[in-house]
Structure formats: structure tokens, C-alpha cells
Amino acid sequence: MNTKILVLIGIAVCTMLLTSPILASNGYSKIYGNANEDDTLDMRDVTYIKLVIFGKKPATTFADANYDGKISMLDIGQTKLIILGKEKKLTLLDVSDRTVTVPRPIERIVSLSIDDLRTLAALDAVDKIVARPDYVDKYADKLMPMQAYPVIKEIPSAGPYKDPNLELIVSLKPDVIFAYGGSAAYIDVANEMQDKTGIPVVCVKHSTESGYKFNFEAFKLVGKVIDEDEKVKKLISYANDEIAKVSEITSEIPDSEKPRVYFFSAHRATFIERAVPCYGPIDLAGGINVAEELPGCSVVEVAIEQIIIWNPDIILIHSFSKDPKISVESVLSDPRLQTVNAVKNKSVYYTKGFYIGWDPCSGIAETFYLAKLFHPTKFENLDVEKEGNEIYKEFYGVDGLYTYMLEYVGNYCRWD
């Protein structure tokens, strides 16, 4: 089978495995002006709006391009401006399905979440940030954007994301505020902040109900707001190519040869009973997640007896600390687990996961790490650290970030 075919297979497998396919669309599609509600805003949307006006097509929410409550020739003009990149304002739905109108251009940004801070760093827009999350103060040494852009530490803190310093924010005169999205509490904070300041607030999140899977919608959304669509497309294309390097090999491995893996979240855990039912890197790296039978994708509390029944070949401890709360030794020595294959074969390992939240860059590097862990023979020549450094450099522009991360967590994810 030639290389071209293998790559195509890899990309196809990647698409099947990910709940939210990385290249599902050309860009962010929830834009007023995307009248036909497909993946791309183009002249077909102009045609669609005309047909709506003439009564030939049903009206859609996004056909109201200028968001004035009616569909008219003004919407055709607005859509053409968006296509040409000459619009003076842009209305869209954020991840919390809030309708937000942002100005053009965006020059001053307040970042209230780690998700949008990471995305802004990856899009080389740190110089536009006038206030940053206070979360940075707690996790500065662990956050890769901070290592790539130390200047972030000097940017004023906007305060906690649930109770931001609105007086400071207003004084900085930002064009847009990026905040957490998802839960009702986050939406309430965003709405209140926008009402009190008059500044558009866009909710962003990397995590989805699909669990620890790859999701680049946050990149597409932020890229659309700050007008960096091309950089986003380049990063997503790169991510797809990197994942294909693994999936083109693991897609050929029969299930009978794949290790059964139990991955648990050590966050707020007393031991190993916090199962993660959905974890993209396990699937792509050629493993079988024993917890995937559980409903939903949120972390699920399970009994030790259930783990024994699953009898995983490998147990993964999610940790990004030099002193993990739950150690490999504590799992290996637990008397209840001595019949489990992973314990009998001493196949219990630490893994950093997506590393402080939901960094897709880290998730891609994680896929290479797990691939070599699961299938050392097939990935014998893979230099995980070299690959990781290249991935982080592509996203954050600085070499050696993966090595920094390994050293920070105590080198337990490193091969000699």
C-alpha cells in the first residue's frame, strides 16, 4: 500500500474516531451571513439571501447578516463585505449559543480564561491582550503560553473569571472580552459583564460534552473574532497531518492486538475510581478504552470491583505534578488489584493528559506518547520528545517546550 493511500486512510480513521472531526469545516460557521448554514460563508450565501427575499427559499437565522431582525438587501451587502473581509462589525454565535456582535478590527482584548489565552498565544495575538486571567498567577510555571510569552505575566490581571474587575476592564477600553463558556453559571457571568460594561463578551471553551476529545472550534471562533482565519486553518491542517502519522499505523492494528486501557482522572480523586469514558488519544494511539461503555463522557465514579471486571492491560494515571497524589507504586501495591493484568505486568504509567485544561497541542503530543507506550515495536523509531517539541513549537513558536514540560513533571513521561 503506497504512502498516499496510507495517509488518506489515516485521515479517514482520524475523522471517524474523533467526535468532533478536526477538519469538519473550513472555518467558524455560526456567523450571521452564513445564510445556507453550510461550512463556508461564500457567494452561495448571497444567492441564498436573494432567494429568501424572493420567497424561493425558507428564511434562516443566519440569513439576517446585519442582525437587524429582518432579511433584506442590506443583508446581501453585509454578507459581501464579510466575504471580502471589509465588514465593520460581525455578528455570530459563541460556544454558549449567545449572539454577540463584535467590531472590526479587534486591537484590544481582555482574556478571562486559559482556553482563550492559549488560543490567542497560538495565533500570535498576545500583543493585543490588555488584561489576562488571574489563573495565570497560580499556574504560570505549568502553562506553555507563559513559557513562550513571559510578557503575559506583566499584563494586568482582570481578576477571577466569575467575579472580574469590571472597573479595570472598562478603563482598558477593550474591543472584546473572551470568557469561559458552557455552563449556565458561566453564561450568566458573560451576560452580566456585557450588560454592565457595554463591551461584547465572547464565550470560549475547548472542552465539549464529548469528553477529552480533540476540538478546534475554539480556535475557529477566536480566529474569526480577531480575523486570523488563515492561521487557524494552518494550525488545524498541521494537527491533522500530525495525527495521521499515528493513525495510519494504528488503523491497521486489529482490536485483538490493542491493549485494553483504563484511564482515570487523579483530580479530586482519593484513588483510581474516577474513570474517563472518552479519551481521543487512547483511540488514536491504538488502545481500547475499557470505560467507553459508560454513559456520557464526563468523569464517572466507578467501583474498584468494576475495574477488576474490566481487567485492563494498562492503567494510566492522569497527573501533571512532580509529586502525584496517586502514585504508580500505590496502584501496584493495592491488594485489591493484584489480579488485574496491568498490575500483574507492572503496566501502570503516568500521563500528563491535555495538561492544565484542554490544550489540543498537548493532546496531539499525548497521542504520540501513548502510541509508543501501547505499541513499542511499531513505534520503535519514534522520538516522542523530539516530536513533542516540534508540535509545541508549531503552536507556540518556541522550541523545547515539551522538554520543559517533561522536566517540570519529573521526567516520568520520557524515554531514555
SULHU-V817071 format. One record per residue. N is the residue number from 1. PSI is psi in whole degrees, -180 to 180 (* if undefined). Layout:
# SULHU-V817071
n=N psi=PSI
n=N psi=PSI
This chain:
# SULHU-V817071
n=1 psi=126
n=2 psi=166
n=3 psi=-41
n=4 psi=-44
n=5 psi=-41
n=6 psi=-43
n=7 psi=-42
n=8 psi=-40
n=9 psi=-43
n=10 psi=-45
n=11 psi=-39
n=12 psi=-44
n=13 psi=-43
n=14 psi=-44
n=15 psi=-39
n=16 psi=-37
n=17 psi=-32
n=18 psi=128
n=19 psi=-39
n=20 psi=93
n=21 psi=137
n=22 psi=-44
n=23 psi=45
n=24 psi=-23
n=25 psi=166
n=26 psi=-19
n=27 psi=-169
n=28 psi=126
n=29 psi=-10
n=30 psi=62
n=31 psi=136
n=32 psi=116
n=33 psi=-24
n=34 psi=68
n=35 psi=-39
n=36 psi=2
n=37 psi=41
n=38 psi=-159
n=39 psi=-8
n=40 psi=138
n=41 psi=113
n=42 psi=-168
n=43 psi=-19
n=44 psi=-29
n=45 psi=-36
n=46 psi=-46
n=47 psi=-41
n=48 psi=-44
n=49 psi=-41
n=50 psi=-43
n=51 psi=-33
n=52 psi=-46
n=53 psi=-38
n=54 psi=3
n=55 psi=17
n=56 psi=-17
n=57 psi=150
n=58 psi=144
n=59 psi=143
n=60 psi=161
n=61 psi=-46
n=62 psi=-5
n=63 psi=-21
n=64 psi=72
n=65 psi=-37
n=66 psi=4
n=67 psi=53
n=68 psi=9
n=69 psi=1
n=70 psi=158
n=71 psi=121
n=72 psi=-174
n=73 psi=-24
n=74 psi=-32
n=75 psi=-32
n=76 psi=-44
n=77 psi=-43
n=78 psi=-42
n=79 psi=-41
n=80 psi=-40
n=81 psi=-41
n=82 psi=-44
n=83 psi=-39
n=84 psi=-7
n=85 psi=29
n=86 psi=13
n=87 psi=149
n=88 psi=-18
n=89 psi=161
n=90 psi=130
n=91 psi=135
n=92 psi=171
n=93 psi=132
n=94 psi=-173
n=95 psi=-18
n=96 psi=14
n=97 psi=34
n=98 psi=133
n=99 psi=123
n=100 psi=135
n=101 psi=122
n=102 psi=150
n=103 psi=170
n=104 psi=137
n=105 psi=169
n=106 psi=117
n=107 psi=-25
n=108 psi=126
n=109 psi=137
n=110 psi=126
n=111 psi=120
n=112 psi=-4
n=113 psi=154
n=114 psi=-34
n=115 psi=-50
n=116 psi=-30
n=117 psi=-45
n=118 psi=-44
n=119 psi=-43
n=120 psi=-38
n=121 psi=-44
n=122 psi=-27
n=123 psi=12
n=124 psi=44
n=125 psi=21
n=126 psi=-33
n=127 psi=-12
n=128 psi=-9
n=129 psi=123
n=130 psi=-14
n=131 psi=144
n=132 psi=171
n=133 psi=146
n=134 psi=-15
n=135 psi=-30
n=136 psi=-37
n=137 psi=-32
n=138 psi=-37
n=139 psi=22
n=140 psi=-42
n=141 psi=-21
n=142 psi=-18
n=143 psi=124
n=144 psi=-38
n=145 psi=-30
n=146 psi=-33
n=147 psi=-34
n=148 psi=-34
n=149 psi=77
n=150 psi=-22
n=151 psi=-21
n=152 psi=-34
n=153 psi=-29
n=154 psi=-13
n=155 psi=139
n=156 psi=143
n=157 psi=136
n=158 psi=2
n=159 psi=-178
n=160 psi=145
n=161 psi=-24
n=162 psi=-14
n=163 psi=64
n=164 psi=159
n=165 psi=91
n=166 psi=-34
n=167 psi=-45
n=168 psi=-46
n=169 psi=-48
n=170 psi=-40
n=171 psi=-24
n=172 psi=-9
n=173 psi=54
n=174 psi=156
n=175 psi=-27
n=176 psi=152
n=177 psi=127
n=178 psi=132
n=179 psi=171
n=180 psi=150
n=181 psi=168
n=182 psi=-83
n=183 psi=162
n=184 psi=-37
n=185 psi=-42
n=186 psi=-40
n=187 psi=-41
n=188 psi=-43
n=189 psi=-45
n=190 psi=-45
n=191 psi=-44
n=192 psi=-42
n=193 psi=-43
n=194 psi=-40
n=195 psi=-41
n=196 psi=-30
n=197 psi=-24
n=198 psi=9
n=199 psi=133
n=200 psi=135
n=201 psi=123
n=202 psi=122
n=203 psi=135
n=204 psi=141
n=205 psi=146
n=206 psi=-34
n=207 psi=150
n=208 psi=172
n=209 psi=-11
n=210 psi=4
n=211 psi=-154
n=212 psi=68
n=213 psi=164
n=214 psi=136
n=215 psi=115
n=216 psi=15
n=217 psi=-33
n=218 psi=-41
n=219 psi=-43
n=220 psi=-42
n=221 psi=-52
n=222 psi=-42
n=223 psi=-39
n=224 psi=-42
n=225 psi=-43
n=226 psi=8
n=227 psi=49
n=228 psi=43
n=229 psi=-41
n=230 psi=-39
n=231 psi=-38
n=232 psi=-47
n=233 psi=-40
n=234 psi=-43
n=235 psi=-42
n=236 psi=-41
n=237 psi=-44
n=238 psi=-45
n=239 psi=-43
n=240 psi=-43
n=241 psi=-40
n=242 psi=-45
n=243 psi=-35
n=244 psi=-28
n=245 psi=-32
n=246 psi=-49
n=247 psi=-27
n=248 psi=-21
n=249 psi=-50
n=250 psi=-23
n=251 psi=-19
n=252 psi=-5
n=253 psi=123
n=254 psi=153
n=255 psi=-31
n=256 psi=-19
n=257 psi=4
n=258 psi=136
n=259 psi=145
n=260 psi=125
n=261 psi=135
n=262 psi=118
n=263 psi=125
n=264 psi=152
n=265 psi=122
n=266 psi=-7
n=267 psi=122
n=268 psi=20
n=269 psi=148
n=270 psi=-29
n=271 psi=-137
n=272 psi=16
n=273 psi=10
n=274 psi=88
n=275 psi=145
n=276 psi=105
n=277 psi=-26
n=278 psi=119
n=279 psi=101
n=280 psi=-46
n=281 psi=-32
n=282 psi=-48
n=283 psi=-49
n=284 psi=-31
n=285 psi=0
n=286 psi=35
n=287 psi=168
n=288 psi=119
n=289 psi=112
n=290 psi=-21
n=291 psi=1
n=292 psi=-15
n=293 psi=-15
n=294 psi=148
n=295 psi=147
n=296 psi=-171
n=297 psi=0
n=298 psi=160
n=299 psi=133
n=300 psi=131
n=301 psi=126
n=302 psi=161
n=303 psi=152
n=304 psi=-37
n=305 psi=-35
n=306 psi=-39
n=307 psi=-39
n=308 psi=-41
n=309 psi=-43
n=310 psi=-34
n=311 psi=61
n=312 psi=151
n=313 psi=-26
n=314 psi=139
n=315 psi=129
n=316 psi=126
n=317 psi=115
n=318 psi=115
n=319 psi=144
n=320 psi=37
n=321 psi=148
n=322 psi=-25
n=323 psi=77
n=324 psi=137
n=325 psi=-37
n=326 psi=117
n=327 psi=161
n=328 psi=-43
n=329 psi=-39
n=330 psi=-32
n=331 psi=-45
n=332 psi=-30
n=333 psi=-5
n=334 psi=122
n=335 psi=-25
n=336 psi=-19
n=337 psi=10
n=338 psi=-16
n=339 psi=-6
n=340 psi=133
n=341 psi=-44
n=342 psi=-36
n=343 psi=-44
n=344 psi=-36
n=345 psi=7
n=346 psi=42
n=347 psi=58
n=348 psi=126
n=349 psi=156
n=350 psi=152
n=351 psi=142
n=352 psi=-14
n=353 psi=-151
n=354 psi=-6
n=355 psi=99
n=356 psi=76
n=357 psi=-134
n=358 psi=59
n=359 psi=109
n=360 psi=-35
n=361 psi=-48
n=362 psi=-35
n=363 psi=-37
n=364 psi=-45
n=365 psi=-37
n=366 psi=-36
n=367 psi=-40
n=368 psi=-43
n=369 psi=-47
n=370 psi=-35
n=371 psi=-44
n=372 psi=-33
n=373 psi=-42
n=374 psi=-38
n=375 psi=69
n=376 psi=-31
n=377 psi=-45
n=378 psi=-26
n=379 psi=34
n=380 psi=-39
n=381 psi=5
n=382 psi=123
n=383 psi=95
n=384 psi=-42
n=385 psi=-43
n=386 psi=-46
n=387 psi=-42
n=388 psi=-43
n=389 psi=-38
n=390 psi=-39
n=391 psi=-48
n=392 psi=-37
n=393 psi=-39
n=394 psi=-37
n=395 psi=-42
n=396 psi=-1
n=397 psi=7
n=398 psi=135
n=399 psi=152
n=400 psi=8
n=401 psi=-37
n=402 psi=-41
n=403 psi=-43
n=404 psi=-45
n=405 psi=-44
n=406 psi=-44
n=407 psi=-35
n=408 psi=-39
n=409 psi=4
n=410 psi=17
n=411 psi=16
n=412 psi=-4
n=413 psi=27
n=414 psi=142
n=415 psi=143
n=416 psi=*
